[in-house]
Amino acid sequence: MITHVKFVSIPVKDYDRALKFYTEKLDFKLLMDQSFGDGSRWIELQVADSQTKVVLFTPQGHENRIGTIMNLNFTCDDVKNTYDNLSKRGVEFTKSPTEAPWGIYAQFTDSEGNLLLLSSSDHE
């Protein structure tokens, strides 16, 4: 039976810029950086000490996905504190921490313009 999601792919245009963003600003751990002959790369990153992984990769023909809304929600214990810390690192938020019936969330963009969500299921 299915046990978990191994990784989620995030489309990128500039692999070096995206790698720097995810490792330096979000503190993700680099697990693999594999180049392909066509100039694309497979960059696998681990989120903190969790089983969650993201892959920076854009399949040929999917370049139009770069810079769009990602159906991806990163979770943290304290959205307001994480928002403050990431803002200080230069992460650009399009929506500051906002309360919703299901918890607190904020929206930010990565180095490629992808719109991502940061949330907590707990009210803080």
MIDOLO-571883 format. One record per atom (N, C-alpha, C, O): residue number from 0; atom name; residue in one letter; x, y negated, z. Coordinates in nm, 2 decimals, always signed. Example, Ala and Ser with C-alpha at 12.3 -4.5 7.8 and 13.67 -1.06 7.14 Angstrom:
BEGIN
NODE   num   atomo   residuo       c1       c2       c3
NODE     0       N         a    +1.32    +0.57    +0.78
NODE     0      CA         a    +1.23    +0.45    +0.78
NODE     0       C         a    +1.32    +0.33    +0.78
NODE     0       O         a    +1.42    +0.33    +0.85
NODE     1       N         s    +1.28    +0.22    +0.71
NODE     1      CA         s    +1.37    +0.11    +0.71
NODE     1       C         s    +1.29    +0.00    +0.79
NODE     1       O         s    +1.34    -0.11    +0.80
//
This chain:
BEGIN
NODE   num   atomo   residuo       c1       c2       c3
NODE     0       N         m    +0.08    +0.12    +0.00
NODE     0      CA         m    +0.00    +0.00    +0.00
NODE     0       C         m    +0.09    -0.13    +0.00
NODE     0       O         m    +0.21    -0.12    +0.04
NODE     1       N         i    +0.03    -0.24    -0.04
NODE     1      CA         i    +0.10    -0.36    -0.04
NODE     1       C         i    +0.13    -0.41    +0.10
NODE     1       O         i    +0.05    -0.40    +0.19
NODE     2       N         t    +0.26    -0.45    +0.12
NODE     2      CA         t    +0.29    -0.50    +0.25
NODE     2       C         t    +0.32    -0.65    +0.26
NODE     2       O         t    +0.29    -0.71    +0.37
NODE     3       N         h    +0.36    -0.71    +0.16
NODE     3      CA         h    +0.38    -0.86    +0.16
NODE     3       C         h    +0.42    -0.91    +0.02
NODE     3       O         h    +0.44    -0.83    -0.07
NODE     4       N         v    +0.42    -1.04    +0.01
NODE     4      CA         v    +0.47    -1.10    -0.12
NODE     4       C         v    +0.62    -1.11    -0.12
NODE     4       O         v    +0.67    -1.16    -0.02
NODE     5       N         k    +0.69    -1.05    -0.22
NODE     5      CA         k    +0.83    -1.06    -0.22
NODE     5       C         k    +0.88    -1.20    -0.25
NODE     5       O         k    +0.97    -1.24    -0.18
NODE     6       N         f    +0.83    -1.26    -0.35
NODE     6      CA         f    +0.87    -1.40    -0.38
NODE     6       C         f    +0.76    -1.47    -0.46
NODE     6       O         f    +0.67    -1.40    -0.52
NODE     7       N         v    +0.77    -1.60    -0.47
NODE     7      CA         v    +0.69    -1.68    -0.55
NODE     7       C         v    +0.78    -1.76    -0.64
NODE     7       O         v    +0.89    -1.81    -0.59
NODE     8       N         s    +0.75    -1.77    -0.76
NODE     8      CA         s    +0.84    -1.84    -0.86
NODE     8       C         s    +0.80    -1.99    -0.87
NODE     8       O         s    +0.68    -2.02    -0.88
NODE     9       N         i    +0.90    -2.08    -0.87
NODE     9      CA         i    +0.88    -2.22    -0.88
NODE     9       C         i    +0.95    -2.26    -1.01
NODE     9       O         i    +1.07    -2.25    -1.02
NODE    10       N         p    +0.87    -2.32    -1.11
NODE    10      CA         p    +0.94    -2.36    -1.23
NODE    10       C         p    +1.02    -2.49    -1.21
NODE    10       O         p    +0.99    -2.58    -1.14
NODE    11       N         v    +1.14    -2.49    -1.28
NODE    11      CA         v    +1.23    -2.60    -1.27
NODE    11       C         v    +1.29    -2.63    -1.40
NODE    11       O         v    +1.30    -2.55    -1.49
NODE    12       N         k    +1.33    -2.76    -1.42
NODE    12      CA         k    +1.40    -2.80    -1.54
NODE    12       C         k    +1.55    -2.81    -1.52
NODE    12       O         k    +1.62    -2.76    -1.60
NODE    13       N         d    +1.59    -2.86    -1.41
NODE    13      CA         d    +1.73    -2.88    -1.38
NODE    13       C         d    +1.77    -2.79    -1.26
NODE    13       O         d    +1.74    -2.82    -1.15
NODE    14       N         y    +1.83    -2.67    -1.29
NODE    14      CA         y    +1.85    -2.57    -1.19
NODE    14       C         y    +1.95    -2.62    -1.08
NODE    14       O         y    +1.93    -2.59    -0.96
NODE    15       N         d    +2.05    -2.70    -1.12
NODE    15      CA         d    +2.14    -2.75    -1.02
NODE    15       C         d    +2.07    -2.84    -0.92
NODE    15       O         d    +2.09    -2.84    -0.80
NODE    16       N         r    +2.00    -2.93    -0.98
NODE    16      CA         r    +1.92    -3.03    -0.90
NODE    16       C         r    +1.83    -2.96    -0.80
NODE    16       O         r    +1.82    -3.00    -0.69
NODE    17       N         a    +1.75    -2.86    -0.86
NODE    17      CA         a    +1.65    -2.79    -0.78
NODE    17       C         a    +1.72    -2.71    -0.66
NODE    17       O         a    +1.67    -2.71    -0.55
NODE    18       N         l    +1.83    -2.65    -0.70
NODE    18      CA         l    +1.91    -2.57    -0.60
NODE    18       C         l    +1.95    -2.66    -0.48
NODE    18       O         l    +1.94    -2.62    -0.37
NODE    19       N         k    +2.00    -2.78    -0.52
NODE    19      CA         k    +2.05    -2.87    -0.42
NODE    19       C         k    +1.93    -2.92    -0.33
NODE    19       O         k    +1.94    -2.92    -0.21
NODE    20       N         f    +1.82    -2.94    -0.39
NODE    20      CA         f    +1.70    -2.99    -0.32
NODE    20       C         f    +1.65    -2.88    -0.22
NODE    20       O         f    +1.63    -2.91    -0.10
NODE    21       N         y    +1.64    -2.76    -0.26
NODE    21      CA         y    +1.59    -2.65    -0.18
NODE    21       C         y    +1.68    -2.61    -0.07
NODE    21       O         y    +1.64    -2.57    +0.04
NODE    22       N         t    +1.81    -2.61    -0.10
NODE    22      CA         t    +1.91    -2.57    +0.01
NODE    22       C         t    +1.95    -2.69    +0.10
NODE    22       O         t    +1.96    -2.66    +0.22
NODE    23       N         e    +1.96    -2.81    +0.05
NODE    23      CA         e    +2.01    -2.92    +0.13
NODE    23       C         e    +1.89    -2.99    +0.20
NODE    23       O         e    +1.91    -3.03    +0.32
NODE    24       N         k    +1.78    -3.01    +0.14
NODE    24      CA         k    +1.67    -3.08    +0.20
NODE    24       C         k    +1.58    -2.99    +0.27
NODE    24       O         k    +1.53    -3.03    +0.38
NODE    25       N         l    +1.55    -2.87    +0.22
NODE    25      CA         l    +1.46    -2.78    +0.29
NODE    25       C         l    +1.53    -2.67    +0.37
NODE    25       O         l    +1.46    -2.59    +0.44
NODE    26       N         d    +1.66    -2.66    +0.36
NODE    26      CA         d    +1.74    -2.56    +0.44
NODE    26       C         d    +1.71    -2.42    +0.40
NODE    26       O         d    +1.73    -2.33    +0.48
NODE    27       N         f    +1.67    -2.39    +0.28
NODE    27      CA         f    +1.65    -2.26    +0.23
NODE    27       C         f    +1.79    -2.19    +0.21
NODE    27       O         f    +1.88    -2.26    +0.17
NODE    28       N         k    +1.80    -2.06    +0.23
NODE    28      CA         k    +1.92    -1.99    +0.21
NODE    28       C         k    +1.93    -1.93    +0.07
NODE    28       O         k    +1.84    -1.86    +0.03
NODE    29       N         l    +2.05    -1.95    +0.01
NODE    29      CA         l    +2.07    -1.90    -0.12
NODE    29       C         l    +2.10    -1.75    -0.11
NODE    29       O         l    +2.19    -1.71    -0.04
NODE    30       N         l    +2.02    -1.67    -0.18
NODE    30      CA         l    +2.05    -1.52    -0.18
NODE    30       C         l    +2.11    -1.47    -0.32
NODE    30       O         l    +2.19    -1.38    -0.32
NODE    31       N         m    +2.07    -1.54    -0.43
NODE    31      CA         m    +2.12    -1.50    -0.56
NODE    31       C         m    +2.11    -1.61    -0.66
NODE    31       O         m    +2.01    -1.69    -0.65
NODE    32       N         d    +2.21    -1.62    -0.74
NODE    32      CA         d    +2.21    -1.72    -0.85
NODE    32       C         d    +2.27    -1.65    -0.97
NODE    32       O         d    +2.39    -1.64    -0.99
NODE    33       N         q    +2.18    -1.61    -1.06
NODE    33      CA         q    +2.21    -1.53    -1.17
NODE    33       C         q    +2.18    -1.61    -1.30
NODE    33       O         q    +2.07    -1.65    -1.32
NODE    34       N         s    +2.28    -1.63    -1.38
NODE    34      CA         s    +2.27    -1.70    -1.51
NODE    34       C         s    +2.23    -1.61    -1.62
NODE    34       O         s    +2.27    -1.49    -1.62
NODE    35       N         f    +2.14    -1.66    -1.71
NODE    35      CA         f    +2.11    -1.59    -1.83
NODE    35       C         f    +2.17    -1.65    -1.95
NODE    35       O         f    +2.21    -1.77    -1.94
NODE    36       N         g    +2.18    -1.58    -2.06
NODE    36      CA         g    +2.25    -1.64    -2.18
NODE    36       C         g    +2.18    -1.75    -2.24
NODE    36       O         g    +2.24    -1.83    -2.31
NODE    37       N         d    +2.05    -1.77    -2.21
NODE    37      CA         d    +1.98    -1.88    -2.28
NODE    37       C         d    +1.98    -2.01    -2.20
NODE    37       O         d    +1.91    -2.11    -2.23
NODE    38       N         g    +2.07    -2.02    -2.09
NODE    38      CA         g    +2.08    -2.14    -2.01
NODE    38       C         g    +1.99    -2.14    -1.89
NODE    38       O         g    +2.00    -2.23    -1.81
NODE    39       N         s    +1.90    -2.04    -1.88
NODE    39      CA         s    +1.81    -2.04    -1.76
NODE    39       C         s    +1.88    -1.96    -1.65
NODE    39       O         s    +1.99    -1.89    -1.68
NODE    40       N         r    +1.83    -1.97    -1.53
NODE    40      CA         r    +1.89    -1.90    -1.42
NODE    40       C         r    +1.78    -1.84    -1.33
NODE    40       O         r    +1.66    -1.88    -1.34
NODE    41       N         w    +1.82    -1.74    -1.25
NODE    41      CA         w    +1.73    -1.68    -1.15
NODE    41       C         w    +1.79    -1.71    -1.02
NODE    41       O         w    +1.90    -1.66    -0.98
NODE    42       N         i    +1.73    -1.81    -0.94
NODE    42      CA         i    +1.79    -1.85    -0.82
NODE    42       C         i    +1.69    -1.81    -0.71
NODE    42       O         i    +1.58    -1.86    -0.70
NODE    43       N         e    +1.73    -1.71    -0.63
NODE    43      CA         e    +1.65    -1.66    -0.52
NODE    43       C         e    +1.69    -1.72    -0.39
NODE    43       O         e    +1.81    -1.72    -0.35
NODE    44       N         l    +1.59    -1.77    -0.32
NODE    44      CA         l    +1.61    -1.84    -0.19
NODE    44       C         l    +1.52    -1.78    -0.08
NODE    44       O         l    +1.41    -1.74    -0.11
NODE    45       N         q    +1.58    -1.78    +0.04
NODE    45      CA         q    +1.50    -1.73    +0.15
NODE    45       C         q    +1.46    -1.84    +0.24
NODE    45       O         q    +1.54    -1.94    +0.27
NODE    46       N         v    +1.33    -1.84    +0.29
NODE    46      CA         v    +1.28    -1.94    +0.37
NODE    46       C         v    +1.31    -1.91    +0.52
NODE    46       O         v    +1.25    -1.81    +0.57
NODE    47       N         a    +1.39    -1.98    +0.58
NODE    47      CA         a    +1.43    -1.96    +0.72
NODE    47       C         a    +1.47    -1.81    +0.74
NODE    47       O         a    +1.54    -1.76    +0.66
NODE    48       N         d    +1.43    -1.76    +0.85
NODE    48      CA         d    +1.46    -1.62    +0.88
NODE    48       C         d    +1.34    -1.52    +0.85
NODE    48       O         d    +1.33    -1.41    +0.90
NODE    49       N         s    +1.25    -1.57    +0.76
NODE    49      CA         s    +1.13    -1.49    +0.73
NODE    49       C         s    +1.16    -1.40    +0.61
NODE    49       O         s    +1.26    -1.40    +0.55
NODE    50       N         q    +1.06    -1.32    +0.58
NODE    50      CA         q    +1.06    -1.24    +0.46
NODE    50       C         q    +1.03    -1.32    +0.33
NODE    50       O         q    +1.04    -1.27    +0.22
NODE    51       N         t    +0.98    -1.44    +0.35
NODE    51      CA         t    +0.94    -1.53    +0.24
NODE    51       C         t    +1.05    -1.57    +0.16
NODE    51       O         t    +1.15    -1.62    +0.21
NODE    52       N         k    +1.04    -1.55    +0.03
NODE    52      CA         k    +1.14    -1.59    -0.07
NODE    52       C         k    +1.08    -1.67    -0.18
NODE    52       O         k    +0.96    -1.65    -0.22
NODE    53       N         v    +1.15    -1.77    -0.24
NODE    53      CA         v    +1.11    -1.84    -0.36
NODE    53       C         v    +1.22    -1.82    -0.46
NODE    53       O         v    +1.33    -1.80    -0.43
NODE    54       N         v    +1.17    -1.82    -0.59
NODE    54      CA         v    +1.27    -1.80    -0.70
NODE    54       C         v    +1.25    -1.93    -0.79
NODE    54       O         v    +1.14    -1.96    -0.83
NODE    55       N         l    +1.36    -1.99    -0.81
NODE    55      CA         l    +1.36    -2.11    -0.90
NODE    55       C         l    +1.39    -2.05    -1.04
NODE    55       O         l    +1.50    -2.00    -1.07
NODE    56       N         f    +1.29    -2.05    -1.12
NODE    56      CA         f    +1.30    -1.98    -1.26
NODE    56       C         f    +1.18    -2.03    -1.34
NODE    56       O         f    +1.07    -2.04    -1.30
NODE    57       N         t    +1.21    -2.06    -1.47
NODE    57      CA         t    +1.11    -2.10    -1.56
NODE    57       C         t    +1.12    -2.01    -1.68
NODE    57       O         t    +1.22    -2.02    -1.76
NODE    58       N         p    +1.02    -1.92    -1.70
NODE    58      CA         p    +1.02    -1.83    -1.82
NODE    58       C         p    +1.01    -1.91    -1.95
NODE    58       O         p    +0.94    -2.02    -1.95
NODE    59       N         q    +1.07    -1.87    -2.05
NODE    59      CA         q    +1.05    -1.94    -2.18
NODE    59       C         q    +0.91    -1.95    -2.21
NODE    59       O         q    +0.83    -1.85    -2.20
NODE    60       N         g    +0.86    -2.06    -2.26
NODE    60      CA         g    +0.73    -2.08    -2.30
NODE    60       C         g    +0.64    -2.13    -2.18
NODE    60       O         g    +0.52    -2.16    -2.20
NODE    61       N         h    +0.70    -2.15    -2.06
NODE    61      CA         h    +0.63    -2.19    -1.95
NODE    61       C         h    +0.68    -2.33    -1.90
NODE    61       O         h    +0.65    -2.36    -1.78
NODE    62       N         e    +0.75    -2.40    -1.98
NODE    62      CA         e    +0.81    -2.52    -1.94
NODE    62       C         e    +0.70    -2.63    -1.90
NODE    62       O         e    +0.73    -2.72    -1.82
NODE    63       N         n    +0.58    -2.61    -1.95
NODE    63      CA         n    +0.47    -2.70    -1.92
NODE    63       C         n    +0.42    -2.69    -1.78
NODE    63       O         n    +0.34    -2.78    -1.73
NODE    64       N         r    +0.47    -2.59    -1.70
NODE    64      CA         r    +0.43    -2.58    -1.56
NODE    64       C         r    +0.51    -2.66    -1.47
NODE    64       O         r    +0.48    -2.69    -1.36
NODE    65       N         i    +0.63    -2.71    -1.52
NODE    65      CA         i    +0.72    -2.79    -1.44
NODE    65       C         i    +0.65    -2.92    -1.41
NODE    65       O         i    +0.60    -2.99    -1.50
NODE    66       N         g    +0.66    -2.96    -1.28
NODE    66      CA         g    +0.60    -3.09    -1.24
NODE    66       C         g    +0.45    -3.09    -1.23
NODE    66       O         g    +0.39    -3.20    -1.23
NODE    67       N         t    +0.39    -2.97    -1.20
NODE    67      CA         t    +0.25    -2.97    -1.18
NODE    67       C         t    +0.22    -2.93    -1.04
NODE    67       O         t    +0.31    -2.91    -0.96
NODE    68       N         i    +0.09    -2.91    -1.01
NODE    68      CA         i    +0.05    -2.87    -0.88
NODE    68       C         i    +0.08    -2.72    -0.86
NODE    68       O         i    +0.04    -2.64    -0.94
NODE    69       N         m    +0.16    -2.69    -0.76
NODE    69      CA         m    +0.19    -2.55    -0.73
NODE    69       C         m    +0.08    -2.50    -0.63
NODE    69       O         m    +0.05    -2.56    -0.53
NODE    70       N         n    +0.03    -2.38    -0.65
NODE    70      CA         n    -0.06    -2.32    -0.56
NODE    70       C         n    +0.03    -2.25    -0.45
NODE    70       O         n    +0.03    -2.13    -0.44
NODE    71       N         l    +0.10    -2.33    -0.38
NODE    71      CA         l    +0.20    -2.28    -0.28
NODE    71       C         l    +0.19    -2.37    -0.16
NODE    71       O         l    +0.20    -2.49    -0.16
NODE    72       N         n    +0.18    -2.30    -0.04
NODE    72      CA         n    +0.17    -2.37    +0.08
NODE    72       C         n    +0.27    -2.32    +0.18
NODE    72       O         n    +0.27    -2.21    +0.22
NODE    73       N         f    +0.36    -2.41    +0.22
NODE    73      CA         f    +0.46    -2.38    +0.32
NODE    73       C         f    +0.41    -2.41    +0.45
NODE    73       O         f    +0.34    -2.51    +0.47
NODE    74       N         t    +0.43    -2.32    +0.55
NODE    74      CA         t    +0.38    -2.33    +0.68
NODE    74       C         t    +0.49    -2.36    +0.78
NODE    74       O         t    +0.60    -2.32    +0.77
NODE    75       N         c    +0.46    -2.44    +0.88
NODE    75      CA         c    +0.55    -2.48    +0.99
NODE    75       C         c    +0.47    -2.49    +1.12
NODE    75       O         c    +0.35    -2.49    +1.12
NODE    76       N         d    +0.55    -2.49    +1.23
NODE    76      CA         d    +0.48    -2.50    +1.36
NODE    76       C         d    +0.43    -2.64    +1.39
NODE    76       O         d    +0.33    -2.65    +1.45
NODE    77       N         d    +0.50    -2.74    +1.34
NODE    77      CA         d    +0.46    -2.88    +1.37
NODE    77       C         d    +0.47    -2.97    +1.24
NODE    77       O         d    +0.58    -3.01    +1.21
NODE    78       N         v    +0.36    -2.99    +1.18
NODE    78      CA         v    +0.36    -3.06    +1.05
NODE    78       C         v    +0.42    -3.21    +1.07
NODE    78       O         v    +0.50    -3.25    +0.99
NODE    79       N         k    +0.38    -3.27    +1.17
NODE    79      CA         k    +0.42    -3.41    +1.19
NODE    79       C         k    +0.57    -3.42    +1.21
NODE    79       O         k    +0.64    -3.51    +1.15
NODE    80       N         n    +0.63    -3.33    +1.29
NODE    80      CA         n    +0.77    -3.33    +1.32
NODE    80       C         n    +0.85    -3.29    +1.19
NODE    80       O         n    +0.95    -3.35    +1.16
NODE    81       N         t    +0.80    -3.19    +1.12
NODE    81      CA         t    +0.86    -3.15    +1.00
NODE    81       C         t    +0.86    -3.26    +0.89
NODE    81       O         t    +0.95    -3.28    +0.82
NODE    82       N         y    +0.74    -3.32    +0.88
NODE    82      CA         y    +0.73    -3.44    +0.79
NODE    82       C         y    +0.83    -3.54    +0.82
NODE    82       O         y    +0.90    -3.59    +0.73
NODE    83       N         d    +0.85    -3.58    +0.95
NODE    83      CA         d    +0.95    -3.68    +0.99
NODE    83       C         d    +1.09    -3.63    +0.95
NODE    83       O         d    +1.17    -3.71    +0.89
NODE    84       N         n    +1.13    -3.51    +0.98
NODE    84      CA         n    +1.26    -3.46    +0.95
NODE    84       C         n    +1.29    -3.45    +0.80
NODE    84       O         n    +1.39    -3.49    +0.76
NODE    85       N         l    +1.19    -3.40    +0.72
NODE    85      CA         l    +1.21    -3.39    +0.58
NODE    85       C         l    +1.21    -3.53    +0.51
NODE    85       O         l    +1.29    -3.55    +0.42
NODE    86       N         s    +1.13    -3.62    +0.57
NODE    86      CA         s    +1.13    -3.76    +0.51
NODE    86       C         s    +1.27    -3.82    +0.53
NODE    86       O         s    +1.32    -3.89    +0.44
NODE    87       N         k    +1.33    -3.80    +0.65
NODE    87      CA         k    +1.47    -3.85    +0.67
NODE    87       C         k    +1.57    -3.79    +0.58
NODE    87       O         k    +1.67    -3.86    +0.55
NODE    88       N         r    +1.54    -3.67    +0.53
NODE    88      CA         r    +1.63    -3.61    +0.43
NODE    88       C         r    +1.61    -3.65    +0.29
NODE    88       O         r    +1.68    -3.61    +0.20
NODE    89       N         g    +1.51    -3.73    +0.27
NODE    89      CA         g    +1.48    -3.78    +0.14
NODE    89       C         g    +1.37    -3.71    +0.06
NODE    89       O         g    +1.35    -3.73    -0.06
NODE    90       N         v    +1.30    -3.62    +0.13
NODE    90      CA         v    +1.19    -3.55    +0.06
NODE    90       C         v    +1.07    -3.66    +0.05
NODE    90       O         v    +1.04    -3.72    +0.14
NODE    91       N         e    +1.02    -3.66    -0.07
NODE    91      CA         e    +0.92    -3.76    -0.10
NODE    91       C         e    +0.78    -3.70    -0.08
NODE    91       O         e    +0.74    -3.60    -0.15
NODE    92       N         f    +0.70    -3.75    +0.01
NODE    92      CA         f    +0.57    -3.71    +0.04
NODE    92       C         f    +0.47    -3.79    -0.04
NODE    92       O         f    +0.48    -3.91    -0.04
NODE    93       N         t    +0.37    -3.73    -0.09
NODE    93      CA         t    +0.26    -3.80    -0.16
NODE    93       C         t    +0.14    -3.81    -0.07
NODE    93       O         t    +0.05    -3.89    -0.10
NODE    94       N         k    +0.14    -3.74    +0.04
NODE    94      CA         k    +0.03    -3.75    +0.14
NODE    94       C         k    +0.10    -3.72    +0.28
NODE    94       O         k    +0.16    -3.62    +0.30
NODE    95       N         s    +0.08    -3.82    +0.37
NODE    95      CA         s    +0.14    -3.80    +0.50
NODE    95       C         s    +0.05    -3.70    +0.58
NODE    95       O         s    -0.06    -3.67    +0.53
NODE    96       N         p    +0.09    -3.66    +0.70
NODE    96      CA         p    +0.02    -3.56    +0.77
NODE    96       C         p    -0.13    -3.60    +0.79
NODE    96       O         p    -0.16    -3.71    +0.84
NODE    97       N         t    -0.22    -3.51    +0.75
NODE    97      CA         t    -0.36    -3.54    +0.76
NODE    97       C         t    -0.43    -3.42    +0.82
NODE    97       O         t    -0.40    -3.31    +0.80
NODE    98       N         e    -0.53    -3.46    +0.91
NODE    98      CA         e    -0.60    -3.35    +0.98
NODE    98       C         e    -0.72    -3.31    +0.89
NODE    98       O         e    -0.78    -3.39    +0.82
NODE    99       N         a    -0.74    -3.18    +0.89
NODE    99      CA         a    -0.85    -3.11    +0.81
NODE    99       C         a    -0.91    -3.01    +0.91
NODE    99       O         a    -0.86    -2.98    +1.01
NODE   100       N         p    -1.03    -2.96    +0.87
NODE   100      CA         p    -1.10    -2.87    +0.96
NODE   100       C         p    -1.01    -2.74    +0.99
NODE   100       O         p    -1.03    -2.68    +1.09
NODE   101       N         w    -0.92    -2.71    +0.90
NODE   101      CA         w    -0.84    -2.59    +0.91
NODE   101       C         w    -0.70    -2.61    +0.97
NODE   101       O         w    -0.63    -2.52    +0.99
NODE   102       N         g    -0.67    -2.74    +0.99
NODE   102      CA         g    -0.53    -2.77    +1.05
NODE   102       C         g    -0.48    -2.90    +0.99
NODE   102       O         g    -0.56    -2.98    +0.95
NODE   103       N         i    -0.35    -2.92    +1.00
NODE   103      CA         i    -0.29    -3.04    +0.96
NODE   103       C         i    -0.20    -3.01    +0.83
NODE   103       O         i    -0.14    -2.90    +0.83
NODE   104       N         y    -0.20    -3.10    +0.74
NODE   104      CA         y    -0.13    -3.07    +0.62
NODE   104       C         y    -0.07    -3.20    +0.56
NODE   104       O         y    -0.11    -3.31    +0.60
NODE   105       N         a    +0.03    -3.19    +0.48
NODE   105      CA         a    +0.10    -3.30    +0.41
NODE   105       C         a    +0.14    -3.25    +0.27
NODE   105       O         a    +0.15    -3.12    +0.25
NODE   106       N         q    +0.15    -3.33    +0.18
NODE   106      CA         q    +0.19    -3.29    +0.04
NODE   106       C         q    +0.32    -3.36    +0.01
NODE   106       O         q    +0.34    -3.48    +0.04
NODE   107       N         f    +0.41    -3.29    -0.06
NODE   107      CA         f    +0.53    -3.34    -0.11
NODE   107       C         f    +0.57    -3.29    -0.25
NODE   107       O         f    +0.51    -3.19    -0.29
NODE   108       N         t    +0.66    -3.36    -0.31
NODE   108      CA         t    +0.71    -3.32    -0.44
NODE   108       C         t    +0.86    -3.27    -0.42
NODE   108       O         t    +0.93    -3.32    -0.34
NODE   109       N         d    +0.89    -3.17    -0.50
NODE   109      CA         d    +1.03    -3.12    -0.51
NODE   109       C         d    +1.11    -3.21    -0.61
NODE   109       O         d    +1.05    -3.30    -0.66
NODE   110       N         s    +1.23    -3.17    -0.63
NODE   110      CA         s    +1.32    -3.25    -0.72
NODE   110       C         s    +1.27    -3.24    -0.87
NODE   110       O         s    +1.31    -3.32    -0.95
NODE   111       N         e    +1.18    -3.15    -0.90
NODE   111      CA         e    +1.13    -3.13    -1.04
NODE   111       C         e    +0.99    -3.19    -1.06
NODE   111       O         e    +0.93    -3.18    -1.17
NODE   112       N         g    +0.93    -3.25    -0.95
NODE   112      CA         g    +0.80    -3.31    -0.96
NODE   112       C         g    +0.69    -3.21    -0.93
NODE   112       O         g    +0.57    -3.25    -0.94
NODE   113       N         n    +0.72    -3.09    -0.89
NODE   113      CA         n    +0.62    -2.99    -0.85
NODE   113       C         n    +0.55    -3.04    -0.72
NODE   113       O         n    +0.63    -3.08    -0.62
NODE   114       N         l    +0.42    -3.04    -0.71
NODE   114      CA         l    +0.35    -3.08    -0.59
NODE   114       C         l    +0.33    -2.96    -0.50
NODE   114       O         l    +0.27    -2.86    -0.54
NODE   115       N         l    +0.38    -2.97    -0.38
NODE   115      CA         l    +0.37    -2.86    -0.28
NODE   115       C         l    +0.30    -2.90    -0.15
NODE   115       O         l    +0.29    -3.02    -0.12
NODE   116       N         l    +0.25    -2.81    -0.08
NODE   116      CA         l    +0.18    -2.83    +0.05
NODE   116       C         l    +0.26    -2.78    +0.17
NODE   116       O         l    +0.32    -2.68    +0.16
NODE   117       N         l    +0.25    -2.86    +0.27
NODE   117      CA         l    +0.31    -2.82    +0.40
NODE   117       C         l    +0.20    -2.82    +0.50
NODE   117       O         l    +0.13    -2.92    +0.51
NODE   118       N         s    +0.17    -2.71    +0.57
NODE   118      CA         s    +0.06    -2.71    +0.67
NODE   118       C         s    +0.08    -2.63    +0.79
NODE   118       O         s    +0.18    -2.55    +0.80
NODE   119       N         s    -0.01    -2.64    +0.88
NODE   119      CA         s    -0.01    -2.56    +1.00
NODE   119       C         s    -0.16    -2.53    +1.03
NODE   119       O         s    -0.25    -2.61    +1.00
NODE   120       N         s    -0.18    -2.41    +1.08
NODE   120      CA         s    -0.32    -2.38    +1.11
NODE   120       C         s    -0.36    -2.43    +1.24
NODE   120       O         s    -0.48    -2.42    +1.28
NODE   121       N         d    -0.26    -2.48    +1.32
NODE   121      CA         d    -0.29    -2.53    +1.45
NODE   121       C         d    -0.30    -2.68    +1.45
NODE   121       O         d    -0.23    -2.75    +1.38
NODE   122       N         h    -0.40    -2.73    +1.53
NODE   122      CA         h    -0.41    -2.88    +1.55
NODE   122       C         h    -0.30    -2.92    +1.65
NODE   122       O         h    -0.28    -2.85    +1.75
NODE   123       N         e    -0.23    -3.02    +1.61
NODE   123      CA         e    -0.12    -3.07    +1.70
NODE   123       C         e    -0.16    -3.19    +1.77
NODE   123       O         e    -0.08    -3.25    +1.85
//
